[in-house]
Amino acid sequence: MQEQTSELKKLAAIAADLELPAELRTNAIEQLGRIGSHEALLVLLDIVASEKRVLKERDLALKQARGIIKAGH
């Protein structure tokens, strides 16, 4: 569990860093969707709510969040 929390924090930091290349941020968002936990869902929803974000990334985060919700997590 501790390992997943550490990975989640790293992915959240990568996804939030607007100075990193878009490809890295996109990969981090996709990985958050694969984790599928409640905490990952909250991180994804924070990305969706951020108006500083690129629309494409917000859409991807919403898609990943929707997947987690449909899976029942």
C-alpha positions in Angstrom: 0.0 0.0 0.0 2.9 2.4 0.9 4.4 1.6 -2.5 1.2 2.5 -4.3 0.9 5.8 -2.4 4.5 6.7 -3.3 3.8 5.9 -7.0 0.6 7.9 -6.9 2.4 10.9 -5.5 5.1 10.7 -8.1 2.6 10.4 -10.9 0.5 13.3 -9.5 3.6 15.4 -9.4 4.5 14.6 -13.0 1.0 15.2 -14.2 0.9 18.6 -12.4 4.3 19.9 -13.7 3.4 22.1 -16.7 7.1 22.5 -17.5 7.5 18.8 -18.4 6.7 17.7 -22.0 3.1 17.0 -22.7 3.9 13.3 -23.5 5.1 12.7 -20.0 2.1 14.4 -18.4 -0.2 12.4 -20.7 1.5 9.1 -19.7 1.2 10.0 -16.0 -2.5 10.7 -16.4 -3.0 7.3 -18.2 -1.0 5.5 -15.4 -3.3 7.2 -12.8 -6.3 5.7 -14.6 -4.7 2.3 -14.6 -4.1 2.5 -10.8 -7.8 2.9 -10.4 -7.9 3.7 -6.7 -10.0 6.3 -5.0 -6.9 8.4 -4.5 -6.1 8.2 -8.2 -9.6 9.3 -9.0 -9.2 12.4 -6.8 -6.0 13.3 -8.5 -7.6 12.9 -11.9 -10.5 15.1 -10.9 -8.1 17.8 -9.7 -6.5 17.8 -13.1 -10.0 18.1 -14.8 -10.8 21.0 -12.6 -7.6 22.9 -13.3 -8.2 25.7 -15.8 -4.5 26.1 -16.3 -4.4 22.8 -18.1 -4.4 22.0 -21.7 -7.9 21.0 -22.8 -6.6 17.7 -24.2 -5.1 16.7 -20.9 -8.3 17.7 -19.0 -10.3 15.5 -21.4 -8.0 12.6 -21.0 -8.1 12.9 -17.2 -11.9 13.0 -17.4 -11.9 9.9 -19.5 -9.7 8.1 -17.0 -11.8 9.2 -14.1 -14.9 8.0 -15.8 -13.3 4.6 -16.3 -12.5 4.4 -12.6 -16.1 5.3 -11.7 -17.5 2.7 -14.1 -15.3 0.1 -12.6 -16.8 0.8 -9.2 -13.8 2.1 -7.3 
